């Protein structure tokens, strides 16, 4: 083999190696960051204490529930609604469009461990559904209290979720539904307990039994 041919092959091999390294770097840079979970998820010990303190009672007044009784996606400051705030807080590489509304970004739905770049598919789930809260005691609240609950960006009440898993969850409690992603079930259980405790909402007997079981099994 001539030295010219050998040098050419070496040059081509080096070029291929450089190209492969560049692809790998770009792939790593393009990968979404790790998902951000909402604030205020308690430790397991704190969640157990809070669960023990919850009032056990049958749900009531469910037939009088109306979603409009919980004014939601209200302004939370900085020109953002609660929904927009959570999309920025828990998203990756979020770019604004008009006002505070994200135009692009990456969002992970922790419930089903799915990433989406479509902002319309990044819905915001109330971990304790509004109808669940109503039947657990919010029926007696003022409209201002229900509005604060529905737009609470400081507790683990608001989670990014794909529209499909959000629809699957609906208004079910942890005795009826748990996230298909088992890796989030501990934090989901603790978040549910925290929200119920924070707002002095009751739990029914099946719900409390399920919460205790989930704490034992997933935490």
Secondary structure, 3 states (H helix, E strand, C coil): CCHHHHHHHHHHHHHHHHHHHHHHHHHHHHCCCCCCCCCCCCCHHHHHHHHHHCCECCCCCHHHCCHHHCCCCCEEECCEEHHHHHHHHHCEEEEECCCCCEEEEEEEECCCCEEECCHHHEEEEECCCHHHHHHCCHHHCCHHHHHHHHCCCCCCCEEEEEHHHHHHHCCCCCCCCCCCCHHHHHHHHHHHHHHHHHCCCCECHHHHHHHHHHHHHHC
